[in-house]
Amino acid sequence: MVKGEFGGGKSVTAEAICEICRHGYETGNLSPPFVARAIETQKLTLYVDELDSVAGKQDSDLYSIFRQGYRRGSSYSRINPDTLEPESYQIFNPKLYTVHSDIEQALQTRTLPLHIRETANCEYPIINMEKSSFSKRLYAEYFLWYLNNALKLRDNQLEKLDALNLLSNPQLDTLDILDQFNKGAIPSENGENVDKLSSDTRKAMYNRKVALLQKRQVSQVNQVAGRNVELAYLCFTLSNVIGINIDDTIKKTFDQKLIEEGERTEIGYLGTLKDVLIKTYTEKKDLPNYKTETGEVAVSNKELYELFNKTLKDEKLEGISPHKFKEYLIEFGFTDALNRKKLEVPIPEDPEKKSRLCNIFTDRVLRKIGIKEEEKEKPVSDSKPSLNELPLENPQNTKQTIIPKETSSKHDFLLKRIQPAEKCELCGEYPVEFEFENDNHIIRRCPSCIDKMRSQGYSFKLEESAP
């Protein structure tokens, strides 16, 4: 996505990119059927000028094709009105477009932004007049380079993957494992640990993929979340395959992308709801009637909904329906069955605690609304703390020390150091670097959370590396 002001060079930049792409095709007025058919039959690299003007801001078939076509195997399917027969078209292919304003949100999350601005340097407009002739020569050079390197690039990557040898006779289907266990094909001492088999398989598959990245690139991929992880991984992998180092550019691109994606929760209805959530949490966090058994703040859904609509009315905005309110809550991490449950809490018009649907401010919600809580005080207990009750604040990482075997206690965990991988699911901040087993489950944590666990009474032994 090329974005910028009018006259800032959006079209010029996109045209230059399109002219050196395989089957590059420029258009400013197109229909969904044309896009679907042209991509499948002609394998076009499509460039659409001012997509926001062509498709508008609301969802449409055109947006749907762009949104779904960023991944291999995606299809555009419709019933032919003349024959009443189903027709499907493969719509995966690179797509480039310019915009001046906002576009449909789901498409924006699948897009890498490129921001352009007007220049005062007169050389660029003059050089631009040679764009077409220069692009043809550059296209020919790229094509010859591809012919010389295509097989070599393919072989290099296959050799790297084969050398890993991480999956020996992999059990990739958990249902197959369960079936074999039920039939007695897997011994009981191993069969009772299906979760561990699944975890080991996922870990091995993950290690095969990240082997294509350098260690610093894995760390940078772990700084993003959701679909951005996939996009960042692809960017780093492609740059490694081609043999160019653009790590800093990729990092800056995703830093900007995160800023743009976060902007939508700062203004408009979502911004107002964020302010309401912050205000409500601040008012309730020290009130025991609004605390869960684990110390989290729980507020009635009814109270939040009414407060949000009242705030909208005060700001001269139209109120929203309960369905839309729930949709907004999902953006801030409130999810059914996880942190939207029935609990006994009061509401302003009824101070008596009764069972009501509540929204629970978990640590994930607090991160999304921009609140960092200090470490919560926990009651002193002789029992081992629960793994799910660890604080999520991130102190300075400390060096891990090897605990001698003779100091082992019944709560010792054997801590194994691993390559930095996905973000820690507990804190969501740092990549995991350690794993240990508890009740036949493999648990992976970052150094920060391991330090937290130690402060809460856990004991670890760091597995010594082989000499």
Summary of the structure (lengths in Angstrom):
residues: 467
radius of gyration: 27.1
end to end distance: 51.2
largest distance: 80.7
contacts: 1217
relative contact order: 0.07
helix: 46%
strand: 16%
